[in-house]
Amino acid sequence: EAARQIGIDIPTLCYLEGINEVGACRVCVVEVEGSKSLQASCVYPVSDGLVVKTNTEKVLKARRTVIQLLLSEHPQDCLTCYRNMNCELQALAHRFNILDIPFRGERREYKNDDKSVALIREPSKCIRCGRCVAVCSVIQNVSVYSPIRRGFDSIVAPAFEMSLDDVACITCGQCANVCPTAAIHERDNTEDVFRVLNNPDKYV
């Protein structure tokens, strides 16, 4: 926040001011003079005389590696993705000129949740930033989402991985509004509209 006030941009994926300040994504790491390791700037306290370096080779390499790791377990379907050209992860990959992902390994695959009339969940695209958890509990006071499982298998989902249609979701859409990828997005009814418009037996 202090850096942004003086026009220094520090990228982040999980940060939402006053709502989700957890330092989870590690994209916002910086070098703090006197500290042995890189620090997550979104949760590091400001103090008089603090010297912070935001654009060093070490910082850029760390950020780039984090983004590459996120991409390595992310579905590679950007061209057909709901959030194509409007995805924060995709934008960061472009910003850091990531054209190759050196990490190869297992990918998590989950079934999409499309039972809700308003929202679609694609858990395979979840980067576990926690934004949906925070906005649902802190702002909406509904608390539909929570992190479940551990380690590589951890995921953010409704309790027992139930459908949004089967829990206390009020379909407000705030989770989709803050999701940086297409892990949660609005249902698109455009095709249904075109189908009705082109039905000769339907008066529109």
JOZINOR-V321302 format. One record per helix or strand of 2 or more residues. SS is the DSSP state (H for helix, E for strand). FROM is the first residue (numbers start at 1). LEN is the number of residues. Records with the same first field share a line. If there is no record, write none. Layout:
SS->FROM-LEN ; FROM-LEN
//
This chain:
H->2-4 ; 57-16 ; 78-3 ; 88-8 ; 123-3 ; 131-9 ; 151-3 ; 159-3 ; 164-3 ; 174-5 ; 190-8
E->29-4 ; 39-2 ; 52-2 ; 119-3 ; 145-4 ; 155-4 ; 184-3
//
